[in-house]
Amino acid sequence: MSTILPTTTIVENLSVEQVTVENQIKLYPNPTLGKTNILLPKSIDLQEITIRSLEGRLIMQSKPADQLDISHLTNGVYLINIKDAKGHQVTKRIIKKKVFSKETVSKPRGSFLMLNHFNNLGVPPVFCLK
């Protein structure tokens, strides 16, 4: 008669410290028009900041700073990776958006106003009663 022994799978869990630090890192304002502030706990020795597209393409690398200027980037969602001296990494999402100016609004024939550009969420032009 054979005995079947149960198998055990060991899964590495996140420590409470890792989860707490990730929740303490703040990016604001989010969404941003260009400049975003980075608020870190004092326990983190910041080494590098990288910005990637959602596809994983490297967009920008930055030395440690309290503020990032992403005004030159196109509108969209980006991943900000924060790396400390111990090699720990935290990834946060940030939304870069643009404010509509008077040039983006045109008055076509009829009684409607139409925004020429897609809004920040990729929704088609909006029609409003004049």
ABEGO torsion letter per residue (X at the ends): XBBBBBBBBBBBBBBAAAAAAAAABBBOBOBBAGBBBBBBBAABBBABBBBBBAAGBBABBBBBBABBBAAABBBEBBBBBBBBAAGBBBBBBBBBBBBBBAAABBBBBEABBBBABBBAAGBBBBBBBX
